[in-house]
Every structure is written in C-alpha cells, then in structure tokens.
C-alpha cells in the first residue's frame, strides 16, 4: 500500500540575539531530532549531517547524550538510536496533560460505540501529533504508535481544526505547510484544502478520503479550549471497503460530536 510515511521535524533554532536561549541545548535537541528522518540506526557522520553540525561538536553531544541515556547503540551495534530515557519524557508529557487524562474514558466509549479506529491528536502548528490510538481494525505498526505526526493540510483532523480558526490564520498555516501527494486523491492546492475547511466550518466536522493512505476514510472534529480555540482533535478512521462515505458519515458523526463536545469543556 502506498501512502503517508511519518516524519517528525527538527527544532527551529532562533537567530542570534535571544539572550535567554541556550544554543548548546538547541544543538543537543537537533542531535536528537536527527532520528526523525532516519530509516536505520545512524552513524556519527549521519547525525552530524542531519543536525547541521561539524563532526567534532556532534561527537561531544552524542557522547554526552549517551552518558545520560538519551542515545544508545542499537542492539546489533550498527549505529546510534534514541535511548530509553526518551520514554520517561513521553510518559511525563501524557500524564501531566489534563486534556489527555480527561479524554481517555471518552475515547474508549467512542471506540466501543463506533467499532472503528479512534485517534486523538494535538495541534502543533502545521501538523497534528497523535497522543492516543485505540484498537485499529487493521493493525499496522504506525497505526499503533503515539507520537506519529501528520500534516494539517492533508487530514480530516487538520481540516477540522483549521475550521475553528479565523480564516486568515488558517490560510497562513496552509501557506507555511508543505503539501505532498501521498495518494492520487491527496489535495495539494491550498484553495482546494480551504474548500474542505469551509465545509467543515459549516457542519462542525471534516471528512477526508484517501488523503494519506489509499482505501481509508476519516471523520474528525476539533477539541477546543475555554476560549474556543482548537487544541486538538478526535478522528475516526475506517476502510472504504467497509463503508460508503454517506453511511460512514451518518453512522459516525453523532457519536464523534458528542465526544468532542464533552472534551471541549476541560
């Protein structure tokens, strides 16, 4: 199956002139972010290239991060991989996020109701980051991973969140996005994406077909904070071989909207 290959993104290092920014910490973050694009364990030279550092600086940073447990050699000693200490921070981020903690029982109930995959994501500028992925019917490794990020411009979740922003802000986010064709149906024209955003604004949720993966349909709605701004979203994903788009919308929309309304009261 062709479709979306997940990628993280490197941190944005500010220009010189910020007196509070510790550039050594930024370089360490760039080293850890080198693995976002990796398909295999990385050599020191590959880390230096991906982090845009000279080899000597990369060597010192990798050595330090190894000592602290944030980088290690892979089990077959083929190169460097992220260390287990990273998982501590993932756990901390999730257990201390009040929205994620509040969402768990609602997501479980929604999954039981719709009997399809239910995801929750958080908005991070031009992308969504999955923080919960419940029991997909089609168990592909990436489908089960939290931390996977997807582009706002190419997902039902992204369209639903953009619909809850002022139109000018939504267009600005799309202008900074880098749309790519993941399937023959992926929308890459910002005007075409904005048409879907406008539809989502009218009905309260977005539906996307085969935008990242061939054969998938998703319906999503935004979770908003007390001021009405979108902070994340809930998505239900299924196979087009199991549903017509009309049947899918009719079956999923009521339960989805009930869930996001409950979560938006946090």
PyMOL commands that set and color helices and strands:
alter all, ss='L'
color gray80, all
select helices_A, chain A and resi 23-37+44-51+55-68+85-95+98-114+141-144+152-154+156-162+167-176+190-203+245-263
alter helices_A, ss='H'
color red, helices_A
select strands_A, chain A and resi 71-73+80-82+117-124+127-134+149-151+206-209+216-224+230-239
alter strands_A, ss='S'
color yellow, strands_A
deselect
rebuild
show_as cartoon
